[in-house]
Amino acid sequence: MKSELAKLDKKTLIELIADLCKKNKSAQEYFTFYIKPDEEGLFEKYRVKVYETFYPKRGFGYNLKQGKQYISDFKKLGPSDGSLADLMLFYVETGVEFTNDFGDINETFYSSLHSTFAAALKIMQKEALLDQFKQRSIKILNDTEDMGWGFHDALCYTFYNFYDD
């Protein structure tokens, strides 16, 4: 692909990229972020999307698969690891809030939140960001104390694997 693209002149490449962006929303978002990086704006956009997977503007219900897809899409755009961990933690916080608002959910729901929590902590550890997110992580533990399916216990176990105290 690279060798074929290298054969094209600048004008053709620009037209090709413009056409791609016109036809593909994710390509447009990628190039926009690449050309004019606004990580804060991008983070807010994806934060809203993640929130709406639990609290849609219309209707009722949650869509864990879509929420995780938004996190994956955000990651592909190349934000800082801190922003990625922040969005992942927000996904967990919103899921916990949803449970507290509507009652106990199911094992699959809690497994999704737990795996995202663990993945966020791994990123935080790798990038020396654990202290920055510690209070939010503790709040998640406190807010899940009465939740079922062993969710709170699993979160605590994971938390204490990353935080000694």
Accessible surface in RSA format (square Angstrom, percent):
REM  Atomic radii and reference values for relative SASA: ProtOr
REM  Chains: A
REM  Algorithm: Lee & Richards
REM  Probe-radius: 1.40
REM  Slices: 20
REM RES _ NUM      All-atoms   Total-Side   Main-Chain    Non-polar    All polar
REM                ABS   REL    ABS   REL    ABS   REL    ABS   REL    ABS   REL
RES MET A   1   175.31  90.8 132.89  87.9  42.42 101.0 121.00 102.9  54.31  72.0
RES LYS A   2   180.45  88.0 173.08 106.2   7.37  17.5 117.21 105.5  63.24  67.4
RES SER A   3    74.43  62.9  63.57  84.8  10.86  25.0  49.46 105.3  24.97  35.0
RES GLU A   4    99.64  57.2  96.81  73.2   2.84   6.8  45.86  88.7  53.79  43.9
RES LEU A   5    62.37  34.7  62.00  44.4   0.36   0.9  62.25  43.7   0.12   0.3
RES ALA A   6    84.37  77.6  46.51  71.8  37.86  86.1  58.91  83.0  25.46  67.4
RES LYS A   7   151.44  73.9 113.46  69.6  37.98  90.4  85.50  77.0  65.95  70.2
RES LEU A   8    67.19  37.4  55.41  39.6  11.78  29.6  57.00  40.0  10.19  27.4
RES ASP A   9    89.55  62.7  76.67  76.3  12.88  30.5  47.75 112.4  41.80  41.7
RES LYS A  10   159.50  77.8 150.82  92.5   8.67  20.6  95.34  85.8  64.16  68.3
RES LYS A  11   146.89  71.7 141.56  86.9   5.33  12.7  87.73  79.0  59.15  63.0
RES THR A  12    52.89  37.6  52.35  53.1   0.54   1.3  33.36  44.8  19.53  29.5
RES LEU A  13    52.69  29.3  52.69  37.7   0.00   0.0  52.69  37.0   0.00   0.0
RES ILE A  14    99.19  56.4  97.78  72.8   1.42   3.4  98.46  70.9   0.74   2.0
RES GLU A  15    96.70  55.5  89.99  68.1   6.70  16.0  43.13  83.4  53.57  43.7
RES LEU A  16    84.02  46.8  79.86  57.1   4.15  10.4  83.38  58.6   0.64   1.7
RES ILE A  17    66.72  38.0  66.42  49.5   0.30   0.7  66.72  48.0   0.00   0.0
RES ALA A  18    59.47  54.7  46.84  72.3  12.63  28.7  54.13  76.2   5.35  14.2
RES ASP A  19    57.94  40.6  54.18  53.9   3.77   8.9  19.15  45.1  38.79  38.7
RES LEU A  20    80.32  44.7  75.96  54.3   4.35  10.9  79.91  56.1   0.41   1.1
RES CYS A  21    21.66  16.4  19.37  21.6   2.29   5.4  12.57  31.8   9.10   9.8
RES LYS A  22   179.95  87.8 141.44  86.8  38.51  91.7  95.30  85.8  84.64  90.2
RES LYS A  23   160.23  78.2 120.61  74.0  39.63  94.3  83.90  75.5  76.33  81.3
RES ASN A  24    60.68  41.8  56.91  55.0   3.76   9.1   9.02  21.7  51.65  49.9
RES LYS A  25   169.48  82.7 158.50  97.2  10.98  26.2 104.02  93.6  65.46  69.7
RES SER A  26    74.72  63.1  67.11  89.6   7.61  17.5  48.44 103.1  26.28  36.8
RES ALA A  27    15.49  14.2   8.95  13.8   6.54  14.9  15.29  21.5   0.21   0.5
RES GLN A  28    90.38  50.5  90.07  65.8   0.32   0.8  11.93  25.4  78.45  59.5
RES GLU A  29    26.20  15.0  20.79  15.7   5.41  12.9  16.51  31.9   9.69   7.9
RES TYR A  30    95.75  44.7  95.44  54.3   0.31   0.8  57.79  43.4  37.96  46.8
RES PHE A  31    49.44  24.7  49.44  30.6   0.00   0.0  49.44  30.0   0.00   0.0
RES THR A  32    79.36  56.4  74.02  75.0   5.34  12.7  62.42  83.8  16.94  25.6
RES PHE A  33    23.99  12.0  20.83  12.9   3.17   8.2  23.21  14.1   0.79   2.3
RES TYR A  34   155.55  72.6 136.51  77.7  19.04  49.6  93.92  70.6  61.63  76.0
RES ILE A  35   127.14  72.4 101.73  75.8  25.41  61.2 106.48  76.7  20.66  56.1
RES LYS A  36   158.77  77.5 150.29  92.2   8.48  20.2  97.45  87.7  61.32  65.3
RES PRO A  37    96.62  70.4  69.85  63.7  26.76  97.3  69.85  57.7  26.76 166.3
RES ASP A  38    85.25  59.7  79.42  79.0   5.83  13.8  35.66  83.9  49.59  49.5
RES GLU A  39    51.95  29.8  46.88  35.5   5.07  12.1  24.85  48.1  27.10  22.1
RES GLU A  40   138.40  79.5 129.86  98.2   8.54  20.3  46.52  90.0  91.87  75.0
RES GLY A  41    31.72  39.1   0.00   N/A  31.72  39.1  24.81  68.1   6.91  15.5
RES LEU A  42    15.80   8.8  10.51   7.5   5.29  13.3  13.29   9.3   2.52   6.8
RES PHE A  43    21.01  10.5  21.01  13.0   0.00   0.0  21.01  12.7   0.00   0.0
RES GLU A  44    83.83  48.1  83.51  63.2   0.33   0.8  41.77  80.8  42.06  34.3
RES LYS A  45    88.86  43.3  78.88  48.4   9.98  23.8  59.83  53.9  29.03  30.9
RES TYR A  46     4.09   1.9   4.09   2.3   0.00   0.0   0.14   0.1   3.95   4.9
RES ARG A  47    90.77  38.1  90.76  46.3   0.01   0.0   3.27   4.5  87.50  53.0
RES VAL A  48    81.39  53.6  79.16  71.7   2.24   5.4  81.39  70.7   0.00   0.0
RES LYS A  49    57.24  27.9  55.79  34.2   1.45   3.5  32.62  29.4  24.62  26.2
RES VAL A  50     0.00   0.0   0.00   0.0   0.00   0.0   0.00   0.0   0.00   0.0
RES TYR A  51    82.72  38.6  82.72  47.1   0.00   0.0  55.54  41.7  27.18  33.5
RES GLU A  52    51.07  29.3  45.37  34.3   5.70  13.6  14.02  27.1  37.05  30.2
RES THR A  53    10.23   7.3   3.97   4.0   6.26  14.9   8.55  11.5   1.68   2.5
RES PHE A  54     1.60   0.8   0.45   0.3   1.15   3.0   0.45   0.3   1.15   3.3
RES TYR A  55    41.79  19.5  33.28  18.9   8.51  22.1  36.30  27.3   5.49   6.8
RES PRO A  56    47.86  34.9  33.48  30.5  14.37  52.2  34.13  28.2  13.73  85.3
RES LYS A  57   177.39  86.5 134.93  82.8  42.46 101.1  89.57  80.6  87.82  93.5
RES ARG A  58   216.12  90.7 198.54 101.2  17.57  41.8  75.33 103.0 140.79  85.3
RES GLY A  59    71.71  88.4   0.00   N/A  71.71  88.4  40.37 110.8  31.34  70.2
RES PHE A  60   150.34  75.2 116.33  72.1  34.01  88.5 117.13  71.0  33.21  95.0
RES GLY A  61    19.43  24.0   0.00   N/A  19.43  24.0  18.06  49.6   1.37   3.1
RES TYR A  62    77.39  36.1  50.44  28.7  26.95  70.1  37.27  28.0  40.12  49.5
RES ASN A  63    75.61  52.1  70.54  68.2   5.07  12.2  22.52  54.2  53.09  51.3
RES LEU A  64    23.65  13.2  19.55  14.0   4.10  10.3  20.29  14.3   3.36   9.0
RES LYS A  65   177.52  86.6 165.64 101.6  11.88  28.3 116.10 104.5  61.42  65.4
RES GLN A  66    59.88  33.5  57.73  42.2   2.15   5.1  12.74  27.1  47.14  35.8
RES GLY A  67     0.00   0.0   0.00   N/A   0.00   0.0   0.00   0.0   0.00   0.0
RES LYS A  68    76.34  37.2  71.66  44.0   4.68  11.1  48.27  43.4  28.07  29.9
RES GLN A  69    78.71  44.0  75.21  55.0   3.50   8.3  26.34  56.1  52.37  39.7
RES TYR A  70    45.99  21.5  45.99  26.2   0.00   0.0  11.92   9.0  34.07  42.0
RES ILE A  71    14.92   8.5  14.92  11.1   0.00   0.0  14.92  10.7   0.00   0.0
RES SER A  72    41.16  34.8  37.17  49.6   3.99   9.2  22.79  48.5  18.37  25.7
RES ASP A  73    43.53  30.5  40.97  40.8   2.56   6.1  11.17  26.3  32.37  32.3
RES PHE A  74     0.00   0.0   0.00   0.0   0.00   0.0   0.00   0.0   0.00   0.0
RES LYS A  75   126.03  61.5 117.64  72.2   8.39  20.0  63.47  57.1  62.56  66.6
RES LYS A  76   143.76  70.1 118.39  72.6  25.37  60.4  86.75  78.1  57.01  60.7
RES LEU A  77    15.46   8.6   8.76   6.3   6.70  16.8   8.94   6.3   6.52  17.5
RES GLY A  78    55.64  68.6   0.00   N/A  55.64  68.6  31.37  86.1  24.27  54.4
RES PRO A  79    16.94  12.3   2.07   1.9  14.87  54.0   2.13   1.8  14.81  92.0
RES SER A  80    56.14  47.4  42.98  57.4  13.17  30.3  48.19 102.6   7.96  11.1
RES ASP A  81    50.16  35.1  44.63  44.4   5.53  13.1   5.45  12.8  44.71  44.6
RES GLY A  82    17.54  21.6   0.00   N/A  17.54  21.6  13.57  37.2   3.97   8.9
RES SER A  83    22.09  18.7  17.34  23.1   4.75  10.9   3.15   6.7  18.94  26.5
RES LEU A  84     8.01   4.5   8.01   5.7   0.00   0.0   8.01   5.6   0.00   0.0
RES ALA A  85     0.00   0.0   0.00   0.0   0.00   0.0   0.00   0.0   0.00   0.0
RES ASP A  86    34.86  24.4  34.86  34.7   0.00   0.0   0.89   2.1  33.97  33.9
RES LEU A  87     0.00   0.0   0.00   0.0   0.00   0.0   0.00   0.0   0.00   0.0
RES MET A  88    16.74   8.7  16.74  11.1   0.00   0.0  15.82  13.5   0.92   1.2
RES LEU A  89     0.00   0.0   0.00   0.0   0.00   0.0   0.00   0.0   0.00   0.0
RES PHE A  90    17.45   8.7  17.45  10.8   0.00   0.0  17.45  10.6   0.00   0.0
RES TYR A  91     0.00   0.0   0.00   0.0   0.00   0.0   0.00   0.0   0.00   0.0
RES VAL A  92     0.00   0.0   0.00   0.0   0.00   0.0   0.00   0.0   0.00   0.0
RES GLU A  93    45.36  26.0  39.45  29.8   5.91  14.1  26.03  50.4  19.33  15.8
RES THR A  94     1.81   1.3   1.22   1.2   0.59   1.4   0.58   0.8   1.22   1.9
RES GLY A  95     0.00   0.0   0.00   N/A   0.00   0.0   0.00   0.0   0.00   0.0
RES VAL A  96     4.05   2.7   4.05   3.7   0.00   0.0   4.05   3.5   0.00   0.0
RES GLU A  97    76.77  44.1  72.35  54.7   4.43  10.5  29.69  57.4  47.09  38.4
RES PHE A  98     3.94   2.0   3.94   2.4   0.00   0.0   3.94   2.4   0.00   0.0
RES THR A  99     6.75   4.8   4.29   4.3   2.46   5.9   4.25   5.7   2.50   3.8
RES ASN A 100    89.78  61.9  56.03  54.1  33.75  81.3  26.63  64.1  63.16  61.0
RES ASP A 101    85.12  59.6  51.17  50.9  33.96  80.3  14.87  35.0  70.25  70.1
RES PHE A 102   100.43  50.2  65.53  40.6  34.90  90.8  72.58  44.0  27.84  79.7
RES GLY A 103    34.84  43.0   0.00   N/A  34.84  43.0  32.56  89.4   2.28   5.1
RES ASP A 104    88.11  61.7  55.52  55.3  32.59  77.1  34.17  80.4  53.94  53.8
RES ILE A 105    36.96  21.0  16.44  12.2  20.52  49.5  21.02  15.1  15.94  43.2
RES ASN A 106    61.91  42.7  61.91  59.8   0.00   0.0  24.28  58.4  37.63  36.4
RES GLU A 107   101.39  58.2 100.64  76.1   0.75   1.8  23.80  46.0  77.59  63.4
RES THR A 108   100.42  71.4  95.57  96.9   4.84  11.5  63.41  85.2  37.01  55.9
RES PHE A 109     0.20   0.1   0.00   0.0   0.20   0.5   0.00   0.0   0.20   0.6
RES TYR A 110     5.97   2.8   5.33   3.0   0.64   1.7   5.79   4.3   0.19   0.2
RES SER A 111    60.81  51.4  51.34  68.5   9.47  21.8  35.98  76.6  24.83  34.8
RES SER A 112    15.83  13.4  10.66  14.2   5.17  11.9  14.51  30.9   1.32   1.8
RES LEU A 113     0.16   0.1   0.16   0.1   0.00   0.0   0.16   0.1   0.00   0.0
RES HIS A 114    47.60  26.0  47.60  33.1   0.00   0.0  32.12  33.1  15.49  18.0
RES SER A 115    51.32  43.4  43.85  58.5   7.47  17.2  44.47  94.7   6.85   9.6
RES THR A 116     5.23   3.7   2.63   2.7   2.60   6.2   4.80   6.5   0.43   0.6
RES PHE A 117     0.00   0.0   0.00   0.0   0.00   0.0   0.00   0.0   0.00   0.0
RES ALA A 118    18.59  17.1  18.59  28.7   0.00   0.0  18.59  26.2   0.00   0.0
RES ALA A 119    36.04  33.1  33.09  51.1   2.94   6.7  34.85  49.1   1.19   3.1
RES ALA A 120     0.00   0.0   0.00   0.0   0.00   0.0   0.00   0.0   0.00   0.0
RES LEU A 121     0.00   0.0   0.00   0.0   0.00   0.0   0.00   0.0   0.00   0.0
RES LYS A 122   129.27  63.1 124.53  76.4   4.74  11.3  70.22  63.2  59.05  62.9
RES ILE A 123    31.67  18.0  30.65  22.8   1.02   2.4  31.58  22.7   0.08   0.2
RES MET A 124     0.00   0.0   0.00   0.0   0.00   0.0   0.00   0.0   0.00   0.0
RES GLN A 125    96.37  53.9  82.72  60.5  13.65  32.5  21.53  45.8  74.84  56.8
RES LYS A 126   158.87  77.5 122.47  75.1  36.40  86.7  95.99  86.4  62.89  67.0
RES GLU A 127    67.33  38.7  49.85  37.7  17.48  41.6   7.34  14.2  60.00  49.0
RES ALA A 128    91.84  84.4  60.74  93.7  31.10  70.8  68.92  97.1  22.93  60.7
RES LEU A 129    33.91  18.9  32.93  23.6   0.98   2.5  33.91  23.8   0.00   0.0
RES LEU A 130    28.10  15.7  27.27  19.5   0.83   2.1  27.27  19.1   0.83   2.2
RES ASP A 131   128.30  89.9 109.41 108.9  18.89  44.7  38.41  90.4  89.90  89.7
RES GLN A 132   122.97  68.8  86.26  63.0  36.70  87.4  44.32  94.3  78.65  59.6
RES PHE A 133     5.78   2.9   5.62   3.5   0.15   0.4   5.78   3.5   0.00   0.0
RES LYS A 134    43.10  21.0  43.10  26.4   0.00   0.0  21.21  19.1  21.90  23.3
RES GLN A 135   130.38  72.9 125.03  91.4   5.35  12.7  66.37 141.3  64.01  48.5
RES ARG A 136    71.39  30.0  69.47  35.4   1.93   4.6  50.22  68.6  21.18  12.8
RES SER A 137     0.00   0.0   0.00   0.0   0.00   0.0   0.00   0.0   0.00   0.0
RES ILE A 138    51.93  29.6  51.93  38.7   0.00   0.0  51.93  37.4   0.00   0.0
RES LYS A 139   119.79  58.4 118.69  72.8   1.10   2.6  91.88  82.7  27.91  29.7
RES ILE A 140     2.91   1.7   2.47   1.8   0.44   1.1   2.91   2.1   0.00   0.0
RES LEU A 141    11.05   6.2  11.05   7.9   0.00   0.0  11.05   7.8   0.00   0.0
RES ASN A 142    91.62  63.2  79.35  76.7  12.27  29.6  20.42  49.1  71.20  68.8
RES ASP A 143    50.86  35.6  38.33  38.1  12.54  29.6   8.80  20.7  42.07  42.0
RES THR A 144     0.00   0.0   0.00   0.0   0.00   0.0   0.00   0.0   0.00   0.0
RES GLU A 145   114.46  65.7  96.82  73.3  17.63  42.0  23.95  46.3  90.50  73.9
RES ASP A 146   146.64 102.7 109.48 109.0  37.16  87.9  41.97  98.8 104.67 104.4
RES MET A 147    23.87  12.4   6.79   4.5  17.08  40.7  10.46   8.9  13.41  17.8
RES GLY A 148    26.05  32.1   0.00   N/A  26.05  32.1  23.80  65.3   2.24   5.0
RES TRP A 149   145.89  58.5  99.05  47.9  46.84 110.0 108.96  58.1  36.93  59.9
RES GLY A 150    42.44  52.3   0.00   N/A  42.44  52.3  29.00  79.6  13.45  30.1
RES PHE A 151     3.73   1.9   0.89   0.5   2.84   7.4   3.73   2.3   0.00   0.0
RES HIS A 152    36.35  19.9  36.21  25.2   0.14   0.3  21.92  22.6  14.43  16.8
RES ASP A 153    99.69  69.8  93.50  93.1   6.19  14.6  30.68  72.2  69.01  68.8
RES ALA A 154    36.43  33.5  27.86  43.0   8.56  19.5  35.70  50.3   0.73   1.9
RES LEU A 155     0.00   0.0   0.00   0.0   0.00   0.0   0.00   0.0   0.00   0.0
RES CYS A 156    27.34  20.7  27.17  30.3   0.17   0.4  14.13  35.8  13.21  14.2
RES TYR A 157   156.97  73.3 149.95  85.3   7.02  18.3 111.89  84.1  45.08  55.6
RES THR A 158    10.63   7.6  10.26  10.4   0.37   0.9   5.11   6.9   5.52   8.3
RES PHE A 159     4.89   2.4   4.89   3.0   0.00   0.0   4.89   3.0   0.00   0.0
RES TYR A 160   118.36  55.3 102.57  58.4  15.79  41.1  63.62  47.8  54.74  67.5
RES ASN A 161    92.78  64.0  61.97  59.9  30.81  74.2  19.70  47.4  73.08  70.6
RES PHE A 162    33.28  16.7  18.89  11.7  14.39  37.5  19.64  11.9  13.64  39.0
RES TYR A 163    10.77   5.0   8.00   4.5   2.77   7.2  10.50   7.9   0.27   0.3
RES ASP A 164   151.51 106.1 113.65 113.1  37.86  89.5  40.59  95.5 110.92 110.6
RES ASP A 165   118.58  83.1  71.11  70.8  47.47 112.2  54.81 129.0  63.76  63.6
END  Absolute sums over single chains surface
CHAIN  1 A    10390.1       8670.6       1719.4       5858.8       4531.3
END  Absolute sums over all chains
TOTAL         10390.1       8670.6       1719.4       5858.8       4531.3
